[in-house]
Amino acid sequence: MDLLDCLDTTWSGAVVYINDNTTKDLDRPYGRVNRKQLKSKMMQKCISNGVKFHQAKVVKVIHEESKSLLICNDGVTIQAAVVLDATGFSRCLVQYDKPYNPGYQVAYGILAEVEEHPFDTNKMVFMDWRDSHLSNNKELKERNRKIPTFLYAMPFSSQRIFLEETSLVARPGVPMKDIQERMIARLSHLGIKVKSIEEDEHCVIPMGGPLPVLPQRVVGIGGTAGMVHPSTGYMVARTLAAAPIVANAIVQYLGSNRGILGNDLSAEVWKDLWPIERRRQREFFCFGMDILLKLDLHSTRRFFNAFFDLEPRYWHGFLSSRLFLPELLLFGLSLFSHASNTSRLEIMAKGTVPLFQLSALALSTRAAKHLQSVVNPPAVLVLHIKLTENSLYNYERRRCPDLVML
């Protein structure tokens, strides 16, 4: 999508601290997005393509057979062939019909000037699960044992760094005050003295939960369409990749000779946005989230020790949503084979039933595709794979200001 100019800093690799004695070096570049540059670039593309903006709050949507009317709080009514809801987790217009009970990723971060820090400026810290900084606080150490948090850090120089303490996923979410207490203890233990804070952030990201009603008249995208990765909290790359899919679908069906409008148009767009393969993939990621929800600190360490021992294509693909169900099952088997005996027992105890369900779904999906190919054999199958320099990177957002290359 030609976004490399939106990266203001890149690192040649990353590191994961499993504990005080074990580290994992990740041989992949990472980058931080310049948010203003990214927003400006997107806005300029809109303006150059004739997009008009209206600043108001939609208070009501009236759906007619072939069009929708958006009623704004300033009295203006806007007519639309398709309404797209990108309001995030407020879910203003998109409808859900199942109880919403997600896990929550909670994080507190600061972009700060410090006297010094102990990290290599050529590598970002993807995860630091060490807990030696809590040795003098038994209560905080016990809380961290039950629901662990990790440090995520981007060192820009020896004195400028982004630091963030993160609870990967919990239900209910870890209180922000607790996250901040753990971060203060960690920075003190690492000898990091903050001189000034350029900006801080408080992140609460719902993860997992049900998809919206499929299909429905209003089309969703991003958080409101359930596009956050249920196991990681990543969303930006998935949404950026989905945007042209949605746009192309709308253009295709609006411009077709079949006269697809209203409910039928929205249904076709939803179908392209959430094909069966993507829904099965999301179910597997939700299964992964359910496993993570049940792990304490020691189990979490064992899990990620095995995870980052996998062939890079497996953990790259899992984090970047590039693995689909057959490959995800192979990923699961590979993770199981790399895990310690203790971790294997934990995975079996906490995830056997949903894993069998997903295996059955994979088999049924493949069987259905095989049957269809027998009934309607394709005359010609052409695969065109275009490799570019940009395809070496997959953009994922770690947090509100950051974009990670995996």
NORKA-V797686 format. One record per residue. N is the residue number from 1. PHI is phi in whole degrees, -180 to 180 (NA if undefined). PSI is psi in radians with two decimals (NA if undefined). Layout:
# NORKA-V797686
<<N/PHI/PSI> <N/PHI/PSI>>
This chain:
# NORKA-V797686
<<1/NA/0.21> <2/59/0.97> <3/-115/0.10> <4/-61/-0.50> <5/-73/-0.13> <6/-90/-0.02> <7/-90/2.13> <8/-95/-0.29> <9/-149/2.47> <10/-132/2.65> <11/-122/2.54> <12/-74/-0.34> <13/-167/-3.00> <14/-143/2.92> <15/-136/2.54> <16/-121/2.19> <17/-97/1.89> <18/-74/-0.83> <19/-155/-2.89> <20/-68/-0.34> <21/-112/-0.19> <22/-128/2.21> <23/-129/2.72> <24/-124/2.16> <25/-93/2.16> <26/-102/1.99> <27/-87/1.15> <28/-142/2.46> <29/-75/2.58> <30/-128/2.62> <31/-139/2.64> <32/-108/2.29> <33/-83/2.44> <34/-83/1.82> <35/-61/-0.71> <36/-64/-0.71> <37/-65/-0.75> <38/-64/-0.80> <39/-64/-0.76> <40/-61/-0.72> <41/-65/-0.75> <42/-64/-0.73> <43/-65/-0.72> <44/-64/-0.66> <45/-63/-0.70> <46/-63/-0.84> <47/-63/-0.75> <48/-67/-0.34> <49/-102/0.25> <50/81/0.31> <51/-71/2.35> <52/-108/2.48> <53/-110/2.50> <54/-133/2.05> <55/-92/1.84> <56/-167/3.00> <57/-105/2.26> <58/-78/2.14> <59/-103/-0.29> <60/-164/2.56> <61/-125/2.24> <62/-110/2.08> <63/-98/2.16> <64/-105/-3.11> <65/-61/-0.74> <66/-122/0.05> <67/-154/2.94> <68/-128/2.60> <69/-118/2.14> <70/-98/2.10> <71/-96/2.08> <72/-99/2.78> <73/-73/-0.12> <74/-98/0.17> <75/90/-0.10> <76/-82/2.43> <77/-113/2.24> <78/-115/2.27> <79/-93/2.43> <80/-143/2.53> <81/-78/-0.61> <82/-139/2.39> <83/-105/2.21> <84/-112/2.12> <85/-98/1.96> <86/-121/0.67> <87/-88/0.17> <88/72/-2.55> <89/-79/-0.07> <90/-70/-0.42> <91/48/1.00> <92/-66/-0.68> <93/-118/-0.59> <94/-70/2.40> <95/-100/2.50> <96/-121/2.59> <97/-123/0.17> <98/-125/2.68> <99/-57/2.41> <100/-100/1.84> <101/-135/1.21> <102/-78/2.96> <103/-85/2.90> <104/-129/2.26> <105/-95/2.17> <106/-123/2.35> <107/-148/2.58> <108/-126/2.23> <109/-136/2.73> <110/-138/2.47> <111/-101/1.98> <112/-136/2.71> <113/-95/2.23> <114/-125/2.83> <115/-66/-0.73> <116/-170/2.92> <117/-148/2.81> <118/-91/0.12> <119/-94/2.61> <120/-69/2.16> <121/-73/-0.15> <122/-90/-0.09> <123/-133/2.47> <124/-93/2.71> <125/-95/1.86> <126/-74/-0.76> <127/-152/2.36> <128/-127/1.79> <129/-94/0.15> <130/-65/2.60> <131/-131/0.27> <132/-63/-0.34> <133/-71/-0.17> <134/-105/0.15> <135/-61/-0.52> <136/-93/0.08> <137/-132/1.59> <138/-62/-0.68> <139/-65/-0.81> <140/-68/-0.64> <141/-64/-0.68> <142/-69/-0.69> <143/-63/-0.70> <144/-70/-0.52> <145/-65/-0.71> <146/-75/-0.85> <147/-129/1.66> <148/-76/2.70> <149/-126/2.77> <150/-130/2.79> <151/-95/2.40> <152/-121/2.19> <153/-140/2.45> <154/-124/1.75> <155/-83/2.04> <156/-88/-0.52> <157/-159/-3.03> <158/-71/-0.24> <159/-129/-0.01> <160/-127/2.23> <161/-156/2.57> <162/-101/2.22> <163/-126/2.36> <164/-146/2.22> <165/-95/2.27> <166/-134/2.34> <167/-94/2.01> <168/-58/-0.90> <169/-164/2.40> <170/-153/2.74> <171/-140/1.91> <172/-71/2.99> <173/-68/2.65> <174/-67/2.33> <175/-58/2.48> <176/-60/-0.64> <177/-61/-0.70> <178/-63/-0.77> <179/-59/-0.78> <180/-65/-0.68> <181/-62/-0.75> <182/-66/-0.67> <183/-67/-0.74> <184/-60/-0.77> <185/-64/-0.68> <186/-66/-0.83> <187/-63/-0.67> <188/-63/-0.74> <189/-66/-0.62> <190/-80/-0.08> <191/75/0.42> <192/-92/1.98> <193/-106/2.08> <194/-81/2.17> <195/-90/-0.70> <196/-159/2.70> <197/-114/2.07> <198/-73/-0.74> <199/-159/2.69> <200/-131/2.87> <201/-146/2.54> <202/-121/1.97> <203/-111/2.28> <204/-132/1.93> <205/-117/1.93> <206/-65/2.40> <207/-130/2.43> <208/77/-2.56> <209/81/3.06> <210/-75/2.73> <211/-75/2.77> <212/-66/2.97> <213/-58/2.21> <214/-121/2.14> <215/-88/3.09> <216/-154/2.97> <217/-66/-0.77> <218/-83/2.34> <219/-95/2.35> <220/-105/2.83> <221/-153/2.60> <222/77/-2.52> <223/-60/-0.63> <224/-69/-0.30> <225/-103/0.22> <226/73/0.53> <227/-94/0.05> <228/-72/2.35> <229/-63/2.04> <230/-65/-0.34> <231/-100/-0.26> <232/-129/-0.47> <233/90/-0.02> <234/-68/2.55> <235/-150/-0.62> <236/-58/-0.83> <237/-62/-0.75> <238/-62/-0.73> <239/-71/-0.74> <240/-61/-0.66> <241/-72/-0.53> <242/-79/-0.46> <243/-56/-0.88> <244/-67/-0.49> <245/-64/-0.81> <246/-66/-0.81> <247/-62/-0.80> <248/-64/-0.66> <249/-65/-0.77> <250/-62/-0.81> <251/-62/-0.77> <252/-62/-0.85> <253/-78/-0.56> <254/-68/-0.61> <255/-92/0.07> <256/-77/2.83> <257/-81/-0.08> <258/-82/-0.15> <259/66/0.79> <260/-79/2.09> <261/-142/2.97> <262/59/-2.31> <263/-60/-0.68> <264/-65/-0.68> <265/-64/-0.85> <266/-61/-0.68> <267/-62/-0.71> <268/-67/-0.67> <269/-67/-0.78> <270/-59/-0.67> <271/-63/-0.68> <272/-74/-0.56> <273/-74/-0.72> <274/-125/1.21> <275/-66/2.89> <276/-57/-0.62> <277/-63/-0.71> <278/-69/-0.63> <279/-68/-0.71> <280/-66/-0.69> <281/-59/-0.78> <282/-64/-0.64> <283/-62/-0.68> <284/-66/-0.74> <285/-63/-0.64> <286/-65/-0.65> <287/-60/-0.75> <288/-62/-0.71> <289/-63/-0.73> <290/-62/-0.62> <291/-65/-0.86> <292/-62/-0.60> <293/-61/-0.43> <294/-99/0.00> <295/-95/2.34> <296/-87/-3.00> <297/-60/-0.85> <298/-66/-0.67> <299/-68/-0.66> <300/-63/-0.73> <301/-61/-0.78> <302/-63/-0.68> <303/-62/-0.88> <304/-75/-0.42> <305/-63/-0.71> <306/-75/-0.69> <307/-59/-0.83> <308/-85/0.04> <309/-90/-0.15> <310/-67/2.84> <311/-56/2.39> <312/-51/-0.60> <313/-61/-0.48> <314/-77/-0.91> <315/-75/-0.53> <316/-58/-0.90> <317/-65/-0.64> <318/-67/-0.83> <319/-67/-0.54> <320/-102/0.16> <321/61/0.59> <322/-101/-0.10> <323/-95/2.38> <324/-111/3.13> <325/-53/-0.85> <326/-58/-0.77> <327/-68/-0.60> <328/-66/-0.61> <329/-66/-0.68> <330/-65/-0.69> <331/-58/-0.80> <332/-62/-0.73> <333/-66/-0.70> <334/-65/-0.73> <335/-62/-0.74> <336/-62/-0.72> <337/-70/-0.51> <338/-85/-0.27> <339/-75/2.74> <340/-71/2.90> <341/-60/-0.65> <342/-64/-0.78> <343/-65/-0.64> <344/-61/-0.75> <345/-64/-0.69> <346/-65/-0.76> <347/-65/-0.73> <348/-65/-0.71> <349/-71/-0.59> <350/-100/-0.22> <351/-144/0.25> <352/-65/-0.84> <353/-61/-0.94> <354/-63/-0.52> <355/-67/-0.71> <356/-64/-0.68> <357/-63/-0.76> <358/-67/-0.64> <359/-62/-0.72> <360/-64/-0.69> <361/-63/-0.73> <362/-63/-0.77> <363/-65/-0.72> <364/-68/-0.66> <365/-65/-0.77> <366/-67/-0.65> <367/-65/-0.71> <368/-64/-0.72> <369/-66/-0.67> <370/-65/-0.75> <371/-62/-0.73> <372/-64/-0.65> <373/-69/-0.48> <374/-74/-0.73> <375/-71/-0.75> <376/-125/1.34> <377/-64/2.30> <378/-68/2.42> <379/-69/-0.80> <380/-142/2.39> <381/-120/2.06> <382/-117/2.22> <383/-112/2.13> <384/-118/1.93> <385/-110/2.07> <386/-104/2.05> <387/-102/2.19> <388/-127/2.98> <389/-60/-0.67> <390/-68/-0.42> <391/-73/-0.15> <392/-73/-0.27> <393/-118/2.55> <394/-127/2.13> <395/-86/2.29> <396/-136/2.53> <397/-95/2.15> <398/-81/-0.72> <399/-149/-3.02> <400/-56/-0.79> <401/-97/0.01> <402/-118/2.51> <403/-124/2.21> <404/-109/2.36> <405/-92/2.27> <406/-120/NA>>
